[in-house]
């Protein structure tokens, strides 16, 4: 995606889960991209509601450190990520 205000390339990773889901899986490559491009990476969290609706939240700088060498993916607590996220802007 390109930021329409300045033309900068943004990296959006979208993860969708049903409301009440325990975890969401993120790949090592997604984590590394977020750490290498912290100003340009957004983790978009989509929570699908029981009534058929959904809620979208953006989380900037979602990850704090690189996974260990042999790790291919990491499960994160979905509600903890949502709690740190904000309305899209």
N, C-alpha and C positions, 0 to 999 in steps of 0.2 A: 504494500500500500504506500502511496505517496501522501505526505502531509500537504494539503492544498494551500496552506499559508506560506510554506517555504520550499516546497518541492523535495524535501528530504525523504529518503526511503525509510519506511517503518516496517518492523517485523511484528506481525500479529499472529499469535498462536492461540487457536480457539479450542477450548475444552468444554464439552457439554456433558452434564450429568443430571440424572433425575433428582428432584428435591429429596433430601435425606440421605443421599449417597455418602458412604463413608470416605472413599478415597477417589483420587484421580491420578492417572499415570502420565508421567512426563518423561520423554526420552532424554538420554544424555546429550544428544545434539541440541535439543531445544534448550536445555539448561545452559550449555556452553554458548549458544547464540545470545541468550539473555545476559550472560556475564561479559561477553565480548562487545556487545552493543547496548549497554544499559540505558542510554538515552533514547534509543530507537526501538526497544522491544516492549511489547505489551502482551500480557497474558490475559486473554478475554475468556471469562468464565460465564458459561450459560447454564442456568439452573432451570430445568424443565419442571413446571408445576403440575400437580394432579389435575387441575381444571383445563389443561391443554395450553395454558399460557407459558411464558418464560420470562426470566429476569437475567439481564446481562450486566456484568460488572467487569471493570478493567483493573488489572493489578500491574503496576509498574515496579521494576526491580524485584521480581518475585522470589528470586533465589539468592542465597548468600554465599554459596561455595560450590566448587566443582565436585562432581561425584568421583568416587575412587576409580582407579584405572579399569577394573574389570566390570564395572557397572554399565548396563545397557539402558536401564530405565529406573525411575524412582516413583514410589507411590507417596502422594502427599494427602494430608487430611483436607478434604474438600471444604468443609465448613471453616477451617482455619484460614484457608486461602480467601474464601469469600469475606470473612471478617476483616481482612486487610484491604480488600478491593473497594473501588469507588464507582460511582455512576460514570458511564462513558462521557468523555468530553472532547 
